[in-house]
């Protein structure tokens, strides 16, 4: 190839390189979503509760609450909750994490649950759910319950109750001890 042909190829290659550099440097940034509203509000040290017929059914305090403003669902961190029964007894519990679904009014807690009733019964589990439609607490995952008043101990995969664990149902690998 002649010197003139090599020079022409070199010029074309340089023009091509300059065109690529210009194209890369002049690409506009993608536009931000116009008017996209923020849908999560963060609260520190807040309490939420549910009432029925003027009585508090449950109340829950959290170190942090992230609330979706559209769905009103929430994610809660470091929870302390109390569930109130009609007979005046209550169930208090702590959990490191929970979610609240506004539509169903259900609460799902996880990360290790510790619970104690106002009459001294205790329960530990990996997870716990408040099913509002059934007014039921269900503990799952390595569940252990102890009630000193009647010297009762129970364990299983799942324990359900609708009356602050005065009466309960043990499901999966059920073991119950009762007596002196």
Buried (B, 14 or more C-beta within 10 A) or exposed (E): EEEEEEEEEEEEEEEEEEEEEEEEEEEEEEEEEEEEEEEEEEBEEBEBEBEEEEEEBBBBBBBBBBBEEEEEBBBBBBBBBBBBBEEEBBBEBBBBBBBBBEEEBBBBBBEBBEBBBBBEBBBBBBBBBBBBEEBBBBBBBBBBBBBEEEEBBBBBBBBBBBBBBBEBEBBEEBEEEEEE
